[in-house]
Amino acid sequence: MSATRAPSPYEQLHALMSGEERRELECRDLLKHAVDLLVREPFGEFYRDETEVPGNAGRVDYFIACKVGDETVGGDARVKVWLWEVKAPQCPVFKYEGGNRLCPTSDLVEAENQLIYYYEERKRNPHFLEQLAIRYDTDIKLGGVIIGKRESAVRVGNSEIDSNRLSELYAQAVIFRRRYFYAPHGMELLTWDQVLRHLKPRDERAGETLPS
């Protein structure tokens, strides 16, 4: 009798995204399988990752550390850390309140606010720097926010709007937020669709359109 095959990270995340219940912590535990997506520059070696790291400003949702080579320090690899704030796939990213623009939801604003406070606290935390053998506080990076999924990214409420127009407004809102708030600081705004696609076997990704 053959053993039952354990679900892959892709299958686990797909199931979590498909349900109605917000299971943020279980989704977050799968991020260790998406290192290449979450580390914002080429790296030589995965070092470690952790969740719910306590600090004076609260608990950091998720960080991932990698060893990155740099010739400016004698060619030695040094540790860099990326901090991420995570909200459930069921959380809307924006809300439509009429007119031709979208507003960020309280979930998104809360995630962004938590992230910048955690970032500033981590850079000044000698125990954190020593624990990870971080040489420079500039090697602690803002990773970004992971929130929502494309099919329910906008909360419409009682308003009426054409679905195609809503898609246009969503794409515009994402572009603006990335351009003015995220990109200048090396951050990224991701939906769980993008994480899911990254976890999908490469031979099944051919011809797919990358979701926003």
C-alpha positions as CSV (number, residue, x, y, z in Angstrom):
1,M,0.0,0.0,0.0
2,S,1.6,3.3,-1.1
3,A,1.9,6.2,1.3
4,T,-0.2,9.2,0.8
5,R,1.7,12.0,-0.9
6,A,2.0,15.2,1.2
7,P,0.6,18.3,-0.6
8,S,3.2,20.5,-2.1
9,P,3.7,24.1,-0.9
10,Y,1.8,25.2,-4.1
11,E,-1.1,23.0,-3.3
12,Q,-1.2,24.1,0.4
13,L,-1.2,27.8,-0.5
14,H,-3.8,27.3,-3.2
15,A,-6.1,25.6,-0.7
16,L,-5.6,28.4,1.8
17,M,-6.3,31.1,-0.8
18,S,-9.4,29.3,-1.9
19,G,-11.1,29.2,1.5
20,E,-13.1,32.0,3.1
21,E,-11.3,31.8,6.5
22,R,-8.3,34.1,7.0
23,R,-5.4,31.8,7.8
24,E,-2.6,34.3,7.6
25,L,-0.1,32.4,9.8
26,E,-0.4,29.2,7.7
27,C,0.2,31.2,4.5
28,R,3.2,32.9,6.1
29,D,4.8,29.6,7.0
30,L,5.0,28.8,3.3
31,L,7.1,31.8,2.4
32,K,10.3,29.9,3.1
33,H,9.7,28.2,-0.2
34,A,9.7,31.5,-2.1
35,V,13.2,32.8,-1.2
36,D,14.0,33.9,-4.7
37,L,10.9,36.0,-4.8
38,L,11.4,37.7,-1.5
39,V,15.1,38.5,-1.5
40,R,15.5,41.7,-3.5
41,E,19.0,41.1,-5.0
42,P,21.2,38.2,-6.1
43,F,22.4,36.1,-3.1
44,G,24.8,33.3,-2.6
45,E,23.3,31.3,0.2
46,F,20.0,31.2,2.2
47,Y,20.9,31.9,5.8
48,R,17.7,31.7,7.9
49,D,14.2,32.9,8.3
50,E,11.9,33.6,11.3
51,T,8.4,34.6,12.1
52,E,6.9,36.6,15.0
53,V,10.2,38.1,16.1
54,P,9.6,40.2,19.2
55,G,10.8,43.8,19.5
56,N,10.0,47.1,21.1
57,A,7.7,48.1,18.3
58,G,5.9,44.8,18.2
59,R,6.5,41.5,16.5
60,V,8.0,41.4,13.0
61,D,5.8,39.2,10.8
62,Y,8.5,37.6,8.8
63,F,12.2,38.1,7.9
64,I,14.5,36.3,5.6
65,A,18.3,36.5,5.8
66,C,20.7,35.5,3.0
67,K,24.5,35.7,2.6
68,V,25.3,38.2,-0.2
69,G,28.8,38.5,-1.7
70,D,30.3,42.0,-1.9
71,E,33.8,42.9,-3.2
72,T,33.9,46.1,-1.2
73,V,34.4,44.1,2.0
74,G,37.2,41.9,0.8
75,G,35.1,39.6,-1.2
76,D,33.5,38.1,1.9
77,A,29.8,37.3,1.9
78,R,27.9,39.2,4.5
79,V,24.4,38.7,5.9
80,K,21.5,40.9,4.6
81,V,18.0,40.7,6.0
82,W,14.6,41.6,4.3
83,L,11.6,42.4,6.5
84,W,8.1,41.5,5.3
85,E,4.7,42.3,6.6
86,V,2.0,39.8,5.8
87,K,-1.8,40.0,5.6
88,A,-4.2,37.1,4.7
89,P,-5.1,36.4,1.0
90,Q,-8.7,37.3,2.0
91,C,-7.9,40.8,2.9
92,P,-8.8,43.4,0.3
93,V,-5.9,45.7,-0.9
94,F,-8.0,48.7,-2.0
95,K,-11.5,50.0,-1.6
96,Y,-13.7,51.7,-4.2
97,E,-15.6,54.7,-2.9
98,G,-16.8,56.2,-6.1
99,G,-15.1,58.4,-8.8
100,N,-12.0,57.3,-10.6
101,R,-9.7,56.3,-7.8
102,L,-9.2,53.6,-5.2
103,C,-8.1,54.0,-1.5
104,P,-5.9,51.7,0.4
105,T,-7.8,49.5,2.9
106,S,-7.1,49.7,6.6
107,D,-5.4,46.3,6.3
108,L,-2.9,47.6,3.8
109,V,-2.2,50.8,5.7
110,E,-1.8,48.9,9.0
111,A,0.7,46.5,7.3
112,E,2.7,49.4,5.9
113,N,2.8,51.2,9.2
114,Q,3.8,48.1,11.1
115,L,6.6,47.5,8.6
116,I,8.3,50.9,8.9
117,Y,8.2,50.8,12.7
118,Y,9.6,47.3,12.8
119,Y,12.3,48.3,10.3
120,E,13.4,51.3,12.3
121,E,13.5,49.3,15.5
122,R,15.4,46.4,14.0
123,K,18.1,48.7,12.6
124,R,18.8,50.0,16.2
125,N,18.5,46.7,18.0
126,P,22.1,45.5,18.8
127,H,20.9,42.1,19.9
128,F,19.2,41.5,16.5
129,L,22.4,42.7,14.6
130,E,24.6,40.5,16.7
131,Q,22.4,37.5,16.6
132,L,22.4,37.5,12.8
133,A,26.0,38.6,12.5
134,I,24.9,41.7,10.6
135,R,27.9,44.1,10.0
136,Y,26.0,47.2,9.0
137,D,22.5,48.4,9.8
138,T,22.1,49.3,6.2
139,D,22.0,45.6,5.5
140,I,18.6,45.4,7.0
141,K,16.2,46.0,4.2
142,L,12.5,46.7,3.7
143,G,11.1,43.8,1.8
144,G,7.5,44.9,1.5
145,V,3.9,43.8,2.0
146,I,2.1,40.6,0.9
147,I,-1.6,41.0,1.0
148,G,-4.8,39.9,-0.7
149,K,-5.5,38.1,-4.0
150,R,-6.3,39.5,-7.4
151,E,-9.9,38.2,-7.6
152,S,-11.0,40.1,-4.4
153,A,-8.3,42.8,-4.2
154,V,-10.9,45.6,-4.3
155,R,-13.7,46.0,-1.8
156,V,-16.6,47.7,-3.7
157,G,-19.3,47.7,-1.1
158,N,-22.6,49.1,-2.3
159,S,-21.1,51.0,-5.2
160,E,-21.8,50.1,-8.8
161,I,-18.9,50.0,-11.3
162,D,-18.1,48.0,-14.4
163,S,-15.7,45.1,-13.8
164,N,-13.4,46.2,-16.6
165,R,-13.2,49.7,-15.2
166,L,-12.5,48.3,-11.7
167,S,-9.6,46.3,-13.1
168,E,-8.2,49.4,-14.7
169,L,-8.4,51.4,-11.5
170,Y,-6.8,48.5,-9.6
171,A,-3.9,48.3,-12.0
172,Q,-3.4,52.1,-11.8
173,A,-3.6,52.1,-8.0
174,V,-0.9,49.4,-7.8
175,I,1.4,51.2,-10.2
176,F,1.0,54.5,-8.3
177,R,1.7,52.9,-4.9
178,R,4.7,51.0,-6.2
179,R,6.1,54.0,-8.0
180,Y,5.8,56.6,-5.3
181,F,5.9,54.6,-2.0
182,Y,7.6,51.2,-2.6
183,A,10.2,51.4,-5.4
184,P,12.1,54.4,-4.0
185,H,12.8,52.3,-0.9
186,G,13.5,49.0,-2.6
187,M,10.2,47.6,-1.4
188,E,7.5,45.5,-3.2
189,L,3.8,45.2,-2.9
190,L,2.8,41.6,-3.6
191,T,-0.5,39.7,-3.7
192,W,-0.6,36.1,-2.8
193,D,-1.2,35.2,-6.4
194,Q,2.4,36.2,-7.1
195,V,3.7,33.9,-4.3
196,L,1.4,31.1,-5.6
197,R,2.7,31.4,-9.1
198,H,6.3,31.3,-7.8
199,L,5.6,28.1,-6.0
200,K,4.0,26.5,-9.1
201,P,6.2,23.9,-10.8
202,R,8.2,25.7,-13.6
203,D,6.9,23.4,-16.3
204,E,3.4,24.5,-15.5
205,R,4.0,28.2,-15.6
206,A,4.6,28.5,-19.4
207,G,2.4,31.1,-21.1
208,E,0.9,32.4,-17.9
209,T,0.4,36.1,-17.3
210,L,2.0,37.3,-14.1
211,P,-0.7,38.7,-11.8
212,S,-0.4,42.1,-10.2
